[in-house]
């Protein structure tokens, strides 16, 4: 594992992670070493956030709408590891 990556063994799934409160939460938890599963509807912005936070912690990002059942199922697969 690269030296700049922190990991405390905890994982958070954050919706709306590409802006606002979701982004602020993702940044705060990343700084504390949480693994992150991020989702947001804007794929381009989510990619940028993933790239930013991947320098700090382990990040999985999946663009989509949480009102879509198949998207929620895909997030559940990521959460289970």
C-alpha positions as CSV (number, residue, x, y, z in Angstrom):
1,X,0.0,0.0,0.0
2,X,1.5,3.4,-0.9
3,X,2.6,5.4,2.1
4,X,0.2,8.3,1.4
5,X,-2.8,6.0,1.7
6,X,-4.5,5.8,5.2
7,X,-6.8,3.0,6.1
8,X,-8.7,2.5,9.4
9,X,-10.7,-0.5,8.1
10,X,-14.0,1.3,8.0
11,X,-16.1,1.8,4.9
12,X,-18.7,4.5,4.1
13,X,-21.1,4.6,1.2
14,X,-21.8,8.2,0.3
15,X,-24.5,9.3,-2.0
16,X,-24.4,12.7,-3.7
17,X,-20.6,12.6,-3.4
18,X,-19.7,14.9,-6.3
19,X,-20.8,18.1,-4.6
20,X,-22.1,19.8,-1.5
21,X,-22.5,17.9,1.7
22,X,-21.7,14.5,0.1
23,X,-18.4,15.8,-1.2
24,X,-17.5,17.4,2.2
25,X,-18.3,14.2,4.0
26,X,-16.3,12.2,1.5
27,X,-13.3,14.5,2.0
28,X,-13.6,14.4,5.7
29,X,-13.8,10.6,6.0
30,X,-11.0,10.1,3.4
31,X,-8.7,12.3,5.6
32,X,-9.6,10.0,8.5
33,X,-8.7,6.9,6.6
34,X,-12.1,5.5,5.7
35,X,-12.6,3.4,2.6
36,X,-15.1,5.0,0.4
37,X,-17.9,3.9,-1.9
38,X,-19.1,7.0,-3.7
39,X,-22.1,7.5,-5.9
40,X,-23.5,10.5,-7.7
41,X,-25.5,11.1,-10.9
42,X,-22.8,13.3,-12.6
43,X,-20.3,10.7,-13.8
44,X,-17.7,13.3,-14.9
45,X,-17.7,15.1,-11.5
46,X,-17.7,11.8,-9.7
47,X,-14.6,10.7,-11.6
48,X,-12.8,13.9,-10.6
49,X,-13.7,13.3,-6.9
50,X,-12.6,9.7,-7.1
51,X,-9.3,10.7,-8.6
52,X,-8.8,13.4,-5.9
53,X,-9.6,11.1,-2.9
54,X,-7.8,8.0,-4.3
55,X,-4.6,9.8,-3.4
56,X,-5.7,9.6,0.2
57,X,-7.7,6.4,0.7
58,X,-9.3,3.5,-1.1
59,X,-12.2,4.7,-3.3
60,X,-14.8,2.9,-5.4
61,X,-17.1,5.2,-7.4
62,X,-20.2,4.2,-9.3
63,X,-22.2,6.9,-11.2
64,X,-26.0,6.5,-11.2
65,X,-29.2,7.4,-9.6
66,X,-30.0,5.8,-6.2
67,X,-33.7,5.7,-7.2
68,X,-32.8,3.1,-9.7
69,X,-33.0,-0.4,-8.2
70,X,-30.2,-1.9,-10.3
71,X,-27.9,1.0,-9.3
72,X,-28.7,0.3,-5.6
73,X,-28.0,-3.4,-6.2
74,X,-24.7,-2.6,-7.8
75,X,-23.8,-0.4,-4.8
76,X,-24.7,-3.3,-2.4
77,X,-22.3,-5.6,-4.3
78,X,-19.5,-3.0,-3.8
79,X,-20.3,-2.6,-0.2
80,X,-20.1,-6.4,0.4
81,X,-16.7,-6.4,-1.2
